[in-house]
């Protein structure tokens, strides 16, 4: 798979849609392009086939090179009742932390500064928790939470088991392994996580098709030119949404005419800012490195995830997993896209090439939990082709693909990013 699958861009026809329709395709265009019948092969072929895999996974839209519609499972879609749609996130309390420093004590009373679980690492602990120091093997009981980053265990609560108390040190890993209470006492302290409200925006996408009345009446090779342009622009419209769902960043502002203008946030922004596991390879992807990435990426969430890759990563996996990849379409095309599945020790990986992960992004791969994402659309404003939107007196037909859609993104830590892979 080429790292830089670029091609020379053809001439574009552009222009604002006004009464005179200067951006419309006319009969002169057909003469210039050679589409008027003279001596021409009766076929026009588009360059790309697998053009929007993430969109297909979310919506099952699109067709292959021959025009056949994809078939597959697809993910749920949902209507949005507002341009800003929201959801509530929660997660289980953490069970792991590290000792940042030993504030006081050795084998008796000890106060520990803890890190590794956010800015309030001490708050994952509760009085009565039994904690194991992985390096020393000692189990001890938490007797008080000194601050947001500090915990204490009194001498009588040390060595809660057969392993003797040992001097803790900075860098030691701490694991909460349960809690212990004595008979006849009251309930333990409450320690629950707070839910958080998250949101994203729908974004308005518009793509225009325009031909003059004369152009529409011309005999052309291939199918009717207006029909062909509708298909072509429809695919480009889906590609625009695909790119926004991957690279977009959440934004709300005011447009030129004083009306709201919004951008939907995509996968990359979601992972970079949401506490996900990110592995910066900085070189060729090796089997041990991929193993680490999958180990961390499958630490949370489903046992089956989608690895959406650039070409450099696909090439590396083809070598690493040689003979272990299976064609998921043998049992039905998964999510409506072409998928190779790899049964790793950590979980089932559905590998998908994304044509937009090229150039500087060819060494990127997103390990996505399907339950994290949902396609949202404003009621009555999902992708549609609006016909004849031109002014009544225009000698032309103007059609428009219109979508007001956004990407729902839930629980970023369920997803991971591999970047910086090179050949």
Secondary structure, 3 states (H helix, E strand, C coil): CCCCCCCCCCCCCCCCCCCCCCCCECHHHHHHHCCECCCCCCCCCCCCCCCCHHHHHHHCCCECCCCCECCCCCCCEEEECCCEEEEEECCCCCCEEEEEEEEECCCCCEEEEEECCCCCHHHHCCCCEEEEECCCCCEEECCEEEECCEEEECHHHCCCCCCCCCCCCCCCEEEEEEECCCCCCCCCCCCCCCCEEEEEECEEEEEEEEEEHHHHHCCECCCCHHHHHHHHHHHHHHHHHHHHHHHCCCEEEECCCCCEEEECCCHHHHHHHCCCEEEEEEEECCHHHHHHHHHHHCCCCCCEEEEEECHHHHHHHHHHCCCCEEEHHHHCCHHHCCCEEEECCCCEEEEEECCCCCHHHCCCEEEECHHHEEEEEECCCCCEEECCCCCCCCCEEEEEEEEEEEEEECCHHHCEEEEEEEC
